[in-house]
Amino acid sequence: MYLNVILTIFVIVQVVTIILIYKWWNKYGRRIFTSFTDLKKGFPSKTPNSVGFNDVGYPNPFQNIPDMNQMMKQIQSMSKNMGKFK
């Protein structure tokens, strides 16, 4: 008897969790996923011939890092624009 009650509660919790995840995905998840995929398209992709090598002959992992000054300027302009909407 106790097992039936526990299993019933467990099934109800699972169904409610699935419904809430589905509603969250429809409201927020799709936009987050598309924004990340669009962001990924904005970064330059590495081609097999674009790997740089340092003096020793190992690949240089820091060759394709974007300029931090430009990134910080973009973040500051975004924060200024976000402040205007409030």
Secondary structure, 3 states (H helix, E strand, C coil): CHHHHHHHHHHHHHHHHHHHHHHHHHHHHHHHHHHHHHHHHHCCCCCHHHCCECCCCCECCCCCCCCHHHHHHHHHHHHHHHHHHC
